[in-house]
């Protein structure tokens, strides 16, 4: 086997894998596969040399005895070479691109972090209570849904883009701190913009919902009615959770000013967008809400690095080869 044959073998191996949708993060390491034919060449030359030496001492009536466990040693050698090939492939970091169905339905969770959320008329504070609601809402979300997060004070901003990593969304919303000012209209507009567009036509959105956890107060930003009208036109329901005192409880104060609480505003938002106004939401409430969200499944190519799987298989193959070698020689060294 000449140098050209070796180079052709490595290039041909790479092309063969790529024909099945496998690409490489470090293709230069595929040259390590060439170690296998080199080892085979060296092994063959050694075997030939031993055979010639044995022929010199062979007589007509006597031949060198066969060593026991010959097939085990041969199998061990084959498995060792196979494991070396697998390790070389694993180090090249193969990436397999395969079709994967994905549901684009999206839920955006909006958290009010305005100054009113510092009030202590809800134990321990409104903001702490709202964070528990956020955690429960995201924990109950099925894996098929994309979740995203928006926080708002005097301005609204996306803290987590829609993702299937629900834990990341929860962590991002838990990390926000309260600020002065409240712009729920901006928050609703930002949440609507974060929901992906649908293939059904211009201006349409994939199935989804918005969960607004708020006091209902507004001190600035775009008019709430304008934002709600846009959401209603898009067909996205807004489910609201009012965070504040219940029944005849009086609002706590933030400094010297009573903490605002406007559950009627939130109820009007949910009613206008065909959503639900939820009080003290339970796991069943969240399950019912998510079950009502339709699916929008698309099949997309998904690249996935599989080098760790190839490497694990190579190590298992090498271990099996060593076991056969030990049983053949009946010794460890």
N, C-alpha and C positions, 0 to 999 in steps of 0.2 A: 504493500500500500504506500503510494508516494504522497508527497506534500499536497499536490493538487486534489487527490482523492479525499484527504482529511479535511481540507478547506471546503470542498464540495459537500461533504457529509454534514458539517455544522450548518452551512447555509441551507442545505436541503431540509434539515430538521426544523430550522426556524420557519421556513416557508410552509412546511407541512402543518405546523401548529397554527400559523396565521390563517391558513385556509379554513380552519375550524373556529375562527373567531377568537383566537388566543394571541395576544400581543405581549410585549415584554417591556418592563420598566428599565431593566439593565441588560439589554441583549448581548452586550460584549462578553458577559460572563458565560454565555452559552459555549464559548470555546472550551470550557472545562469538560464538556462532553467528549472532547477529543482524547482525554486521558484514558477513556475506556478502550478504544482500539489500540492505543499505544501499549496499554497493559496486556491486552490480548496478544499483541505482536511479541512482546517480551516473553510472555508465558509460553507461546508456541516455540520460540527459539530455545528456551530452557528445556522444554520437553524433548525437542529434537536432539539437543546435546546429551541429555540423559539417556535417550534411546540408543544413541551411538555408543555411549560408554557401556551400556548394558550388553550390547551386541558383542563387544570385545571379550566379555567374560562368559558369554553363553556357550555351553557345550551341547553336543548332540543329545546327551542324556540328562542334562540338568538345565533348568531355567530358573531365573530369580523368582522367588515366591511372590504371589500377589499380596499386596498390603490390604488388610481388612478395612472396611468402611470406605471403599473407593468411591462409591456413588454419592455418599454423604459429602465427601470432600469436593467432588465435582459440583454438587448442588450448592454447597456453601460458596464456592468460587463464583458460580453464576449469580447467586443472590447478592454477593458483595459488589460485583460489577454493576448489577442493576441498581443497587442502592447508591453507588457513586454517580450513576447517570441521573438518578432522581434528585440527588443533592445539587448537582450542577444546574439542573433545570430549576430547582427551587430558588437557588441564589440569583438566578436571572429574573426573578419576580414576575412570573407569568400572570397576566390579567385576562380573565375570561369574560367576554361580553355576551350576555344571554338575554333573551326577552323576558321582561318581568311585568306582570299586570300591576297597575298602581291606581288607587282611588284618589282622585283629585279633590274630593269633597273637603271643605275647609271650615274650621270653626275658629273665630277670632275672639279672644277673651280680653275685655277692656277693664282695666282697674283704675278707679278714681284714687288719686294720691293727693288730692287738694287738702288745704289746711283743715277743712271740716272733718277729715278722716282722723284727726288727732283726738277728737272728742272721746270722753270716757263714759258716755251714756250706754255704751255696749262694752261688755267686759272682754278683755282688759281695755282695748280701745277699738274704735271702728276699723282702723287700718289692720290691726291684728285679726279681727274677726273676718274682714274681707280677704285677708291672705289665706285663712283657713278655707273659706269658700272657694277661692281660686284653686287651692291644692285639691280639694275634693272634686271639683268640676273636671280638672285635668286627669286625675287618677281614674275617673270613671269613663273617660273617653276611650272608645274602641281603637285598636291599633290601625284600622283602615283609614281613619281620619287624619288629615293634617291639622295641626294646632298652631296658632300664632298668638302673640301677645302685644297689647297696646296699653301704655300708661299715659295718664294725662293729669296735668295741673293747669297752669296758664296756657300751656301748649300741649299738643299730643305727639307722641312719637312711638314708633314700632320698637319694642324691646326684643322681640323674637319673630322672625319671618316664619311663614307657614312651614312646618316640618313634621316628620313622623317621630322625631325625638321629643316626645312629650315632656320628658324630664328637664330638658334644656329650657323649654318654655316656662315651666313652673319655676325653675331656679331664677330665670330672668325677671319674672314678675315679683318674686319674693324679695329681690334685691333692691327694688325701687324705694325711694324715701319720699315723704310728704313734702309738698311745697305750697306756696300761697297762690291762689287762683284756681279757677275751674273752667275748662272749655270742653264740655262733653260733645258739643257739635263738631268740633275739630276731631275728637277721638272717633266718633262714628264715621266721619269722612275718611279718616286714615285707615280704619279697620276695613271699610268697604273697598278701598283701593288695594288693600293687601290680599283680598280674595282673588284668586286667578280668574282670568277671563275664560269664558266658555267658547267651544268651537261652534256653538249653535248660531252665532251671529254677532255683529258688533254691539257692544254695550251690555252683553249678557255675561253672567258669572256662573261658575260651577256651583253645584249644590253646596249649601253651607248655612251657617248661622253666626250670629254675633251674640255674645254674652256680655252684658253691661252690668258691672258690679259698682254701685255708685250711691251717693247721697241724694242725687237728683239736682244738686245745686249747679248754677251756672253764673260765672262772673265775667266771662268774655268769650272770645272766639266767634266763629261763624254762627248764625242763627240756628237754633236747634231744629226748628221746623224745616229749614232747607235741607239739612243733613238727613233728617228722617224721611223726607219726601224722596230723596235720591235712593235711599235704601229700599223704600217701599216699591219704587219703580223697578229696582233690580230684583225684587222678589226674595230678598234675604230677610228672614225673621230676626228680630232683636228680642232676646230673652233678658229680662231685667231682674236684678236682685237688689232690693233697697237695703242699705246698711244704715241703721239708725235705731232710735228707741221704738219700742212697740207699745201699743195701747195708749194709756194715759201718761206714760213716762215723759218727763220733761227733758228737753235737750240740754246736754252739758255745755259748758262754755269753753271757748278757745280764747284765752286772755280774758277780755271783758265782753266779748261779743258772743251771743248764743250761737251754737253750732247749727247751721242750716240743715234741714232734712225735708226733702220734697218727694215723698213716695208717689204722689199723684202724677208728677211729671213722668216718672219712670213707667207708671202704669199706662199712661197715654202713649208713650213710645212703643211699648210692646203691643198695645191694642192696634195701633195704626199699622204696624208691620207684620201683623198676624203672629206675633210671638207670645210668650207667656210671662206674666209677672209672678215671680216665685218668691215666697216668703219662707225662710228657714229651709232651704233646699235639702232634700234627702238623696240618697243614692238612687232611689227609684225615680225621682224627678229627673236626675241627669240621664238615666238610662232611657227614659221615655223621650226626652229631648233629642238624644243622639239617634235613637231608632227612627225618628221622623225625617232624618236627613237622607236624601236619596244618594245613590252611588253615581259616580262618573268615572268609570274604569277605562283606562287606556293602557296599551301595551307599549312599553318603552325599552330600548336597549339599556341594560344595566351592567357597567363594568365592575368586576369583582376580583380582587387579588386572591389567587389560590395557591401561592407559593408555600404557605404554611401547611396546606393539605398535602402537597407533593412531598415536602420535607418530612412530614410525619410518616407518610407511607414509606419513604426511603429509609428512615431510621428503623421502622418496624421490620423492613426487609433485611436490613443489616443485622438486626438482633436475631432474626430467624437463622440467617446464615452462620452467625457465631455459635448458635446452639447446635446446629448440625456439625460444625467443625469440631466442637468440643466432644460431642458424642462419638464422632468418627475417630478422634485421636485418644479419647478417654483420659484427657488431661487438660488443664487450664493453660499451661505454659509449655 
